Amino acid sequence: MWLLGIELRTSGRPASVLQLFRTLHRTRQQVFKNDKRALEAARVKINEEFKKHKNEASPEKIQEMLKMGSDVELLLRTSVIQGVHTDHNTLKLVPRKDLLTENVPYCDAPTQKQ
């Protein structure tokens, strides 16, 4: 993950770093909706990683970091489910609608092949 200035100076495609930065923040807002601590922690981590690599000059390394950032965004979007504590031993899962679109409904009594 990486700072906007990286690509602005080196690879000639400034839009891809900026696009990834924005996409990660949008995904963060969707995935951690209503969880102020997680929203803030993710915001800090995204910004920190981009700033940490702001002086990267290698186009290959930049491309590798862009790929990693895209993979992280996909993982967040497709794998993270929020949970809410309902009591000290119970956690209620709150999946987003986009996570449930590809799932097949559960069936208690499977049909037999004939």
N, C-alpha and C positions, 0 to 999 in steps of 0.2 A: 504494500500500500504506500502511498507516495505523495509527495507534495506537488502541487500544481506547477511550481517553477521548474521542476525536473524537465518535463517534456517541452515546456515553453522554450527552453534554451537548447535542447539537444536533438530531439527526434523530428521536429517539424510538424507534429500532430498534436497541438495543444488541446484540442477538443477531447481527446480520449482520456487524458488524466482528469480533466475537469468533469467530464461525463461520469467517470467511475466514482469520483468524489461525491458528486450529487446523488448518484444511484445508491451508493452505500448509505448516505444519510436518509434518503427516502425509505429504503428498506428498513433501516434502524427504526424509523418512526412508525412503520407499519407493524414490524415484528414485536417491538417492545411497547406498543400502545398502552397507555394507562399505567405504566411502570416507570415512575420518575427516576428511580435509582438506576435501572438498566438503561434507560434512555440517555442519561448523563454519562454513565460509564462507557457506553458505546460511542457517544459523541467524542469524548475525550480520547478514546483509543484510536478512532479513525483519524482525528486531527493530529494526534501524536505520531502515528505511523507515517502520515504524509509529510509532516515536518522533519522527521528523522532522516528521510531520504531526499531532502530538497536539493542536495548538491550532487546527486548521482548523475554521472555523465555518460555512462555506457548504455548505448541503445539496447543492447541485448539484456542487460540487467533491468532496465526500465520495462522492457517488454515482459520479462519474467515476473516483475512485480505487478504489472497490470493484469497478467493472467491470474496471479494469486489473489488479487483484489476481486476479480470477477468470480473466482471460485468461492471466496468467502461470502460474497453477496448471494450467490446461488445457494450455498449451504444455509445461510441465515433465512432466506426466503422459503426454502423447501423443507427445512428440518426442525426449526425452532417452534415450540408450542408453549404458550404461557400457561402457568398454573397459578391457582389462587388457593391459599390455605383457608379451609372452611372450619377446621378445628385443629388441635395439635397433632392429630394423626392422619388427617385427610387432606388431600390436594385435589381440587377440581380443575381439570384440564379445559382450557379455552382455546380450541383450535380456530384459526382464521378460515374463512370460507374457501379461499384459494388453495388451502392444503387438502380440503376434503373433496375436491372436484374429481380426482382420479381414483379415489377409493371405491371399492365395490362394497355395497351394503352387506352387513353381517346377516347371516341366516341361521337361526337355531336348528331348523330341520332341513338339512340338505336333501335335495331330490336325488333319487337313484337313477342311474342310466338304465335304459331299457334295451 
